[in-house]
């Protein structure tokens, strides 16, 4: 029996499975990174809104600016800021991209909430 070409046949049959597995792992990493970005954006936005110098910019403007400040290019986020009594509340919604930021987004949005006591 002749085994020539067997390795090429096995590689050809396994290559699509390997590539799909790599793509799924990369997508899982991007989804996890979206959780990190949403949490960081919410925390920074809440802090900025809580300590905003209202003579220069409103709490809402400071909140939105700080929430988007550290987002890498290609990532989309929506920052919702509001005041509730002595607390400044933020919800950050980060869209999860498909395989790379800047292209299409999955119909999945990661939401993170944060709050901080107003200091002025």
Residue, then its C-alpha position, 0 to 999 in steps of 0.5 A: x500500500x502506498x501512503x504518499x499524499x496522505x498528509x496532504x489529504x489529512x491537512x486539507x480536511x482539518x484546515x477548515x476546522x482549525x481555522x473556524x476554531x481560531x476564529x471562534x477563540x478570537x471572537x471570544x477574546x473580543x467579547x471578553x475585551x468588550x466587558x473590560x472596555x465597558x467597565x472601564x468606560x463606566x467607571x471613568x465616566x462616573x468619576x468624571x461626572x461626579x467631580x466635573x467643574x460645572x463652570x467649564x462643562x456640564x456633568x453630562x459632557x464630562x461624563x461622555x467625554x471621559x467614557x469615550x476617552x480610552x476606547x480604541x478606534x473602531x469600537x462603538x459605545x453609548x454612554x448614558x449619564x444621569x444624576x440621582x440625588x447625590x449620586x452620579x449614575x452611568x451606563x456604558x453600552x459597548x458593541x461587540x465587533x465581528x472578528x475585528x473592530x471597525x467592521x460589522x458588530x454582532x447583535x450583542x451589546x455589553x452593558x456596565x453600570x457605575x456610580x459615584x457620589x457628587x463632590x461639588 
